[in-house]
Amino acid sequence: MKPRVILVALATLAVSLIALPAQAASATATFAKVSDWGSGFEGKVTITNGTTTAMNGWNVQFDVPAGFTIPSAWNANMSRNGQHYTFTNPGWAGNLAAGASASFGFNGTPGNFPGITNCTLNGAPCGGGDNEPGAPGKPGAVQATSTDNSIALTWGASSGTVTGYRVYEGTAVKATVSSTSATISGLGTCEPHTYTVKAYNDQGESAASDPVTATTTGCDTGNPGPLPKHFLTGYWHNFVNAATELKLSQVPDDYDLIAIAFGEATSTAGEVVFSLDPALASAVGGYTDAQFRADVQALHQRGKKVILSVGGEAGRVQVASAAAATRFADSVYGLMQSYGFDGVDIDLENGLNATYMGQALRSLRAKAGADLIITMAPQTIDMQSTGMEYFKLALNIKDILTVVHTQFYNSGSMLGCDQSQAYSQGSVNFMTALACIQLENGLRPDQVALGLPAGPGAAGGGIVSPTLVNQALDCLAKLTNCGTFRPPRAYPGIRGAMTWSINWDASHNWNFSRTVKPHLRGMP
């Protein structure tokens, strides 16, 4: 019999070993999650040499789910390839005597870690083969059929005695059935999901089936709501800086959605106010509140949408309680009624509470109706994993969210959805690999857009030629013009692009909008 490796995922300090049928002594590797504090976790693996001979070194390998990383380990040498990690004994701990144990630990991010998968010890898979002794054989090929809100799966029967089958998405069990079919319902439209199937009986589980990936239907329905299928967003400055000052009436037709920057906080938690900046009014040769309101209506007549952006780099709007959520919804709705704004953009760069901001936006939606536009402008770090507050907010309000246009700039190098390397900002790889994180972790393609600076001066880093923005859009929509990173699938519904800002675009002879908007019109 080959050596067996038993992997047990635990959420506490206590480590419990699985009861097994009588068998030859074996080596085991046991995982335990020692602690989890929300933004990170500590794990521990214990290697036990249950054989009668010394083990000449050990090599433990396993995978962690997408979005999780292990930056440091102790009592082991660690290496990484994407989501796959390898740990070997340090030089001072070579042989492991018969009956002896050794352990190593590691820290990971973010928190709420579900556990490791595909563990091996010295090359032997858990169970010393494909299955636990007496467990069923590996299920046959899995087939998938999708609707807007469900994915139906069928697969080939396993050999041996089968009690039933479990359908997994990652490490989570999505269905347990006694037949060779299951339907996963309650899904969103145009969502990709990857499943594996394992057979089980009272002796254990089989090896996992080959994975199958399916996407729910509902993509590209031709009903994009109040905005074009692919659209361009730009921020309009309600302040004076080195960019060109503009009246709202000077925004060109290439922009479909204009975000007014910014709504401000008051001493009342959650309250948002807006007024025309006197310095801007002076800089453009005179601009009254009445003229601004008239320009909003004129943009509507041109088929454009205008929303109020809340926050910005210096913004201090805080929604961290039920009372603040109510005040946010009431005050923003009041500004929408007063100025004719079509919605709100969440651009809070100084902290966000997903629970209460979600409550505020749902309350606003109840007041404003189904045509309310809700956009978000998180920084890249805010969308690195689903455990981040911005990402949690996006997923929590997915049913009413219009689009997330992440700021792909001012961030330095960042990991993409492949988790294999840090991509440099200002490149096609950076835009596509980071957008892929959102696309593969719950947001629909029509809810994802690329946010880039309009040119030099608009950002401290990540300045990119507008032609590269078009190249990134092609890569995401059609898998053409990609860099070295290639997404796992095409996303023809990718929504479009955002730029900071309309004013900086004006400073650069409208190069961004004149390059990107025609490309958006020609996308599938």
C-alpha positions in Angstrom: 0.0 0.0 0.0 1.2 3.5 -0.8 1.7 5.9 2.1 -1.5 7.7 3.1 -1.8 11.4 3.7 -4.8 12.6 5.7 -5.7 16.2 5.4 -8.1 17.6 8.0 -9.2 21.3 7.8 -10.1 22.7 11.2 -11.3 26.1 12.3 -10.1 25.9 15.9 -6.9 25.1 17.7 -8.1 21.5 18.3 -7.0 19.0 15.7 -9.1 15.9 15.2 -8.0 13.0 13.1 -10.4 11.2 10.8 -11.2 7.7 12.0 -10.0 5.2 9.5 -10.4 1.5 8.8 -7.6 -0.7 10.0 -4.6 -0.5 7.6 -0.9 -0.3 7.4 0.9 2.5 9.3 1.3 5.6 7.2 2.6 9.2 7.1 0.1 11.9 7.5 -0.1 15.7 7.1 -2.8 17.5 9.1 -3.9 21.1 8.6 -5.4 23.3 11.3 -6.5 26.9 11.1 -5.1 28.3 14.4 -6.7 31.7 14.3 -8.6 34.0 12.0 -9.0 37.7 12.6 -11.0 38.9 9.5 -8.1 40.5 7.6 -5.8 37.5 8.0 -5.4 34.0 9.4 -2.7 31.7 10.9 -2.4 28.1 9.7 -0.4 25.1 10.9 0.5 21.8 9.3 1.7 18.8 11.4 3.6 16.0 9.6 3.5 12.6 11.5 5.7 9.7 10.5 3.4 6.8 11.4 5.7 4.3 9.6 8.3 2.1 11.1 11.2 3.7 9.3 12.7 7.2 9.4 11.5 9.7 6.8 14.4 11.3 4.9 13.0 14.8 4.7 9.5 16.0 3.8 7.7 17.9 1.1 4.2 19.2 1.7 2.3 20.8 -1.2 -1.2 22.2 -1.4 -3.5 24.8 -3.0 -5.3 27.8 -1.5 -8.4 29.3 -3.1 -8.2 32.3 -5.5 -7.9 35.6 -3.7 -5.9 34.1 -0.8 -2.1 34.4 -0.3 0.5 33.1 2.1 3.2 35.8 2.5 5.2 34.2 5.3 5.9 30.8 6.9 8.1 29.5 9.7 9.9 26.1 10.4 9.7 25.4 6.7 11.2 26.6 3.3 8.3 27.9 1.2 7.9 28.5 -2.5 4.9 29.4 -4.6 3.5 28.9 -8.1 0.2 30.8 -8.4 -2.2 29.3 -5.9 0.0 26.3 -5.3 2.4 26.3 -2.4 5.3 24.0 -1.5 6.9 23.6 1.9 10.0 21.6 2.6 11.9 20.8 5.8 14.6 23.3 6.8 18.2 22.1 6.8 18.2 21.7 10.6 15.3 19.3 10.5 16.2 16.7 8.0 15.1 13.2 9.1 11.8 12.5 10.8 12.2 9.4 13.0 9.5 6.7 13.0 6.6 7.8 15.2 7.9 11.4 15.3 6.1 14.6 14.3 7.1 18.0 13.0 5.1 21.1 12.2 5.3 24.4 10.4 3.1 27.4 10.5 2.2 30.3 8.1 0.2 33.5 8.0 -2.2 34.3 5.2 -4.6 37.0 3.9 -7.4 37.8 3.9 -9.4 36.3 6.7 -12.3 33.8 6.6 -10.0 31.3 5.1 -12.0 28.2 4.0 -9.1 25.7 4.0 -6.5 24.2 1.8 -7.0 21.6 -1.0 -5.0 19.1 -3.0 -2.5 18.4 -0.2 0.4 16.0 -0.9 3.2 14.7 1.3 6.3 13.6 -0.5 4.4 13.4 -3.7 1.6 11.0 -2.4 -1.9 12.4 -2.6 -4.2 12.3 0.4 -5.3 8.7 0.9 -2.2 7.3 -0.8 -4.1 7.2 -4.1 -7.2 8.5 -5.8 -9.6 7.7 -2.9 -9.8 6.9 0.8 -9.7 3.0 1.2 -13.1 1.7 0.4 -14.3 5.0 -1.0 -16.0 5.2 -4.5 -14.1 5.8 -7.7 -13.7 9.2 -9.3 -17.0 10.4 -11.0 -17.1 10.6 -14.8 -17.0 13.8 -16.9 -19.3 16.5 -15.7 -21.6 18.3 -18.2 -23.3 21.7 -17.5 -26.4 23.5 -18.9 -27.2 27.1 -17.8 -30.2 29.3 -17.4 -30.2 32.9 -16.2 -30.2 31.9 -12.5 -29.1 28.2 -12.4 -26.6 25.7 -13.7 -27.7 22.0 -14.1 -25.0 19.4 -13.8 -24.8 15.8 -14.9 -21.9 13.3 -14.6 -20.8 9.8 -15.0 -21.4 7.3 -12.1 -18.6 6.4 -9.9 -17.4 2.8 -9.4 -17.7 1.0 -6.1 -20.4 1.5 -3.4 -21.9 5.0 -3.7 -24.0 6.6 -1.0 -24.3 9.9 -2.9 -22.5 12.7 -4.5 -21.3 16.2 -3.3 -21.0 19.1 -5.7 -18.2 21.5 -4.8 -17.5 25.1 -5.8 -14.0 25.5 -4.5 -14.1 24.0 -1.0 -17.8 24.8 -0.4 -20.5 22.1 -0.9 -23.2 23.4 -3.1 -25.4 20.3 -3.4 -25.6 16.8 -2.0 -27.6 14.3 -4.1 -28.1 10.5 -4.5 -28.3 10.6 -8.3 -25.8 11.7 -11.0 -27.3 15.1 -11.5 -27.9 18.3 -9.5 -29.1 21.8 -10.2 -27.4 24.8 -8.5 -30.0 27.6 -8.3 -30.2 31.1 -7.0 -27.3 32.4 -9.1 -27.0 35.8 -10.8 -27.1 36.3 -14.5 -24.0 36.1 -16.6 -21.9 34.6 -13.8 -19.1 32.1 -14.3 -19.0 29.1 -11.8 -16.6 26.2 -11.6 -17.7 22.9 -10.0 -16.2 19.5 -9.2 -18.1 16.4 -8.0 -17.1 13.8 -5.4 -18.8 10.5 -4.7 -19.0 9.3 -1.0 -19.9 6.4 1.2 -19.3 5.6 4.8 -15.6 4.9 4.1 -14.9 8.4 2.7 -14.9 10.5 -0.5 -13.7 9.8 -4.0 -11.2 11.9 -5.8 -12.7 15.0 -7.4 -14.1 14.9 -10.9 -12.4 17.0 -13.5 -13.7 20.6 -13.1 -16.4 22.1 -15.3 -16.9 25.8 -15.8 -20.2 27.2 -16.9 -21.7 30.7 -17.1 -25.3 31.6 -16.4 -27.2 33.1 -19.3 -28.5 36.7 -19.4 -25.3 38.3 -20.7 -25.7 40.9 -23.4 -29.4 41.0 -23.3 -29.7 44.2 -25.3 -31.3 45.9 -22.3 -28.4 47.8 -20.7 -30.7 50.1 -18.7 -30.4 53.8 -18.8 -26.9 53.7 -20.2 -25.4 52.3 -23.5 -24.2 48.7 -23.5 -20.6 50.0 -23.5 -20.1 53.5 -22.2 -17.6 56.1 -21.2 -17.6 57.8 -17.8 -15.7 61.0 -16.9 -15.4 63.0 -13.7 -16.1 66.8 -13.9 -14.2 69.0 -11.4 -16.2 71.2 -9.1 -12.9 72.8 -8.0 -9.9 74.4 -9.5 -6.5 72.7 -10.0 -3.9 72.4 -12.8 -6.4 70.9 -15.3 -8.6 72.9 -17.6 -11.6 74.4 -15.9 -14.9 73.7 -17.6 -18.6 74.5 -17.4 -20.8 71.4 -17.4 -22.1 72.5 -20.8 -18.6 72.1 -22.3 -18.6 68.3 -21.7 -18.3 66.7 -25.2 -20.8 64.1 -26.5 -18.2 61.3 -26.2 -19.0 61.1 -22.5 -22.1 59.1 -21.6 -22.0 59.4 -17.8 -20.7 62.5 -16.1 -19.8 62.2 -12.4 -19.8 65.5 -10.5 -16.8 65.6 -8.2 -17.7 65.8 -5.3 -20.5 65.8 -2.8 -19.1 66.7 0.6 -19.6 65.7 4.3 -21.0 67.8 7.1 -20.8 67.4 10.9 -23.8 65.1 10.7 -22.7 61.5 10.1 -23.7 60.3 6.7 -25.0 63.6 5.4 -24.0 64.7 1.9 -24.2 68.3 0.6 -23.3 69.9 -2.7 -22.8 73.5 -3.9 -21.0 75.0 -6.8 -17.5 76.0 -6.0 -17.1 79.8 -6.1 -13.5 79.5 -7.3 -14.6 77.4 -10.2 -17.3 79.8 -11.1 -14.8 82.7 -11.2 -12.3 80.6 -13.2 -14.8 79.9 -16.0 -15.8 83.6 -16.2 -18.9 83.3 -14.1 -21.2 80.3 -13.4 -24.3 80.4 -11.2 -26.1 77.6 -9.4 -29.0 78.2 -11.8 -26.8 77.9 -14.8 -25.3 74.7 -13.4 -28.8 73.2 -12.9 -29.8 74.2 -16.4 -26.7 72.5 -17.8 -27.6 69.2 -16.0 -31.0 69.3 -17.8 -29.3 70.2 -21.1 -27.1 67.1 -20.7 -30.2 65.0 -20.1 -31.7 66.4 -23.4 -28.5 65.2 -25.1 -29.1 61.7 -23.8 -26.4 61.9 -21.1 -26.6 60.9 -17.4 -25.3 63.0 -14.5 -24.5 61.6 -11.1 -23.0 63.0 -7.9 -19.7 61.5 -6.8 -19.3 61.3 -3.0 -15.9 61.4 -1.5 -12.7 61.7 -3.4 -9.1 61.7 -2.1 -10.0 64.3 0.6 -13.6 63.2 1.1 -14.7 62.5 4.7 -18.2 61.1 4.2 -18.7 58.3 6.8 -21.6 55.9 6.9 -20.9 53.6 9.8 -24.3 53.3 11.6 -27.9 52.8 10.7 -28.7 56.4 11.5 -25.8 57.5 9.1 -27.1 55.2 6.4 -30.6 56.8 6.7 -29.1 60.3 6.6 -27.0 59.4 3.5 -30.0 58.1 1.6 -32.2 61.1 2.5 -29.6 63.7 1.7 -28.4 62.2 -1.6 -32.0 61.7 -2.7 -32.7 65.4 -1.8 -29.8 66.5 -4.0 -31.0 64.2 -6.8 -34.4 65.9 -6.7 -33.0 69.4 -6.4 -30.3 69.2 -9.1 -31.6 66.4 -11.3 -28.8 64.0 -10.6 -29.5 60.4 -11.9 -27.6 58.6 -9.2 -24.5 58.4 -7.0 -20.9 57.4 -7.3 -19.2 56.0 -4.2 -15.6 57.2 -4.2 -14.6 56.9 -0.6 -10.8 56.6 -0.3 -10.7 57.0 3.5 -12.6 54.0 4.7 -15.9 52.3 3.9 -18.3 50.1 5.9 -19.9 47.6 3.5 -22.8 46.8 5.8 -24.1 50.3 6.4 -23.2 51.7 3.0 -25.2 48.8 1.5 -28.1 49.7 3.7 -27.9 53.4 2.6 -27.8 52.5 -1.1 -30.8 50.1 -0.8 -32.7 52.8 1.0 -31.8 55.3 -1.8 -32.9 52.8 -4.4 -36.2 52.4 -2.7 -36.7 56.2 -2.9 -35.4 56.8 -6.4 -36.6 53.7 -8.2 -35.2 51.2 -10.7 -33.5 53.8 -12.9 -31.1 54.9 -10.1 -27.5 54.7 -11.3 -25.1 53.4 -8.6 -21.4 53.4 -9.5 -18.3 52.8 -7.4 -14.7 54.0 -7.9 -12.5 51.8 -5.6 -8.7 51.9 -5.5 -7.0 48.7 -6.8 -6.2 47.5 -3.3 -9.9 47.7 -2.4 -10.7 45.0 -5.1 -7.9 42.6 -4.5 -10.1 40.1 -2.8 -13.8 39.5 -1.8 -12.9 40.1 1.8 -12.2 43.8 1.2 -15.0 46.2 2.2 -15.4 47.7 -1.2 -15.6 44.3 -2.8 -18.1 43.1 -0.2 -20.2 46.2 -0.9 -20.2 45.5 -4.6 -21.3 41.9 -4.1 -23.9 42.8 -1.4 -25.6 45.3 -3.8 -25.0 43.4 -7.0 -28.7 43.3 -7.8 -28.9 47.1 -7.9 -25.3 48.0 -8.8 -24.7 49.7 -12.2 -20.9 49.5 -12.6 -17.6 49.4 -10.7 -14.9 51.4 -12.4 -11.8 50.6 -10.3 -9.0 53.2 -10.4 -6.2 51.3 -12.1 -3.6 53.9 -11.2 -1.7 55.4 -8.2 -1.1 51.9 -6.9 2.2 50.5 -8.0 2.4 46.8 -9.0 -0.4 44.5 -7.9 -1.4 40.9 -8.1 -3.9 39.8 -10.8 -6.5 37.0 -10.8 -3.8 34.4 -11.6 -2.0 35.3 -8.4 1.3 34.4 -10.1 3.0 37.8 -10.2 2.7 41.5 -9.5 1.8 43.3 -12.7 3.1 46.8 -13.3 0.6 49.6 -13.5 0.3 51.4 -16.8 0.2 48.2 -18.8 -2.4 46.0 -20.6 -1.5 43.1 -18.2 -2.3 45.3 -15.2 -5.7 46.3 -16.5 -6.8 42.9 -17.7 -5.4 40.8 -14.8 -6.9 43.1 -12.1 -10.3 43.4 -13.9 -10.2 39.6 -14.0 -10.3 39.5 -10.2 -13.7 41.1 -10.2 -15.0 39.2 -13.3 -14.0 35.8 -11.8 -15.3 36.6 -8.2 -18.9 37.5 -8.6 -19.4 40.7 -10.6 -21.1 40.4 -14.0 -19.1 41.7 -17.0 -21.6 44.6 -17.5 -20.7 45.7 -13.9 -17.0 46.1 -14.6 -15.2 49.0 -16.3 -11.6 50.2 -16.5 -10.7 53.4 -14.7 -7.6 55.3 -16.0 -6.1 58.8 -15.9 -6.8 61.0 -18.9 -3.1 61.9 -19.3 0.0 63.3 -17.5 -0.9 65.3 -14.4 -4.1 63.4 -13.8 -2.4 60.8 -11.5 0.9 60.2 -9.9 1.3 56.8 -11.5 -0.4 54.5 -14.0 -0.6 56.9 -16.8 -1.4 54.9 -19.9 -2.0 55.6 -23.6 -5.7 55.5 -24.5 -4.8 53.0 -27.2 -3.7 50.6 -24.5 -7.1 51.0 -22.8 -8.6 49.9 -26.1 -6.2 47.0 -26.2 -7.2 45.9 -22.7 -10.9 46.1 -23.6 -10.3 43.9 -26.6 -8.4 41.4 -24.5 -11.3 41.2 -22.0 -14.1 41.2 -24.5 -12.6 39.0 -27.3 -9.3 37.6 -26.0 -7.5 39.5 -28.7 -4.6 42.0 -28.3 -3.8 40.6 -24.9 -0.4 41.0 -23.3 1.4 38.1 -21.6 -1.6 37.7 -19.3 -4.6 36.0 -20.9 -7.9 35.9 -19.1 -9.5 32.4 -18.5 -12.4 33.4 -20.8 -13.8 36.3 -22.9 -16.2 38.8 -21.3 -18.0 40.4 -24.2 -20.3 42.3 -21.8 -17.4 44.3 -20.3 -19.0 47.6 -19.7 -16.5 50.2 -20.7 -14.1 52.8 -19.3 -13.8 55.7 -16.9 -11.3 58.5 -16.8 -10.1 60.9 -14.3 -11.0 63.3 -15.6 -13.0 65.2 -18.2 -11.0 68.3 -17.2 -7.7 66.5 -17.6 -8.9 65.1 -20.9 -9.6 68.7 -22.0 -6.0 69.6 -21.0 -4.7 66.9 -23.4 -6.9 67.9 -26.4 -9.5 65.3 -25.6 -7.1 62.4 -26.5 -8.7 60.0 -24.1 -12.4 60.4 -25.1 -11.6 60.7 -28.8 -9.7 57.5 -28.7 -11.7 55.3 -26.3 -15.3 56.3 -27.1 -15.2 55.3 -30.8 -13.7 51.9 -29.8 -16.5 51.4 -27.3 -19.1 52.0 -30.0 -17.5 49.2 -32.1 -17.4 46.6 -29.4 -19.6 43.5 -29.5 
